[in-house]
């Protein structure tokens, strides 16, 4: 038994739309998974050639900055420029923890974070794990129901934060395909709360037993 085969992502760039497919080329298989998800609705490819990539010199809106400064700090990063680091998360926290995925009519699967800061950083910008700083958020202006990539099998659903655009072509499979980035939950329990998450030591095995969601369709707007 599998849950609904639809994930919705909103983005304006063709590069972002094909992120999952690009990663699939780097790993063992680029086949479309047989369970859980079909590709999300995307902005039309017709518009993508004329749009600056989402991560390019993004300016943080004043209202976002006002909220985020209450829950973390902004610092300068040598590669990404200004980034935000949360200071209210528990040890071992990572972006998009389980429990918050909900099925919506407008977006499909939507990451419903109720915290004031989480409602921003899980729908705008991207996350990356930095060796010195830990998890850092890189600002972005484009909205998404959840900036993640997916791996699935009939038994498991896994997701990881979508990296900043500039990292897409240079990401190492060794670095990305690790327990540091990926979360896996049993398929039947994915939409039923917080139970069913795989322990970190099981994730390397699940990465070999699941495949990337690569069936991406580009349409106007969001469905």
Helices and strands as residue ranges (DSSP letters): H 14-17, H 19-26, E 41-42, H 45-48, H 62-68, E 72-77, E 81-86, E 101-104, E 108-111, H 118-121, E 126-130, E 134-138, E 148-152, E 156-161, G 165-167, H 173-176, E 183-186, G 187-189, H 200-209, E 211-212, E 217-218
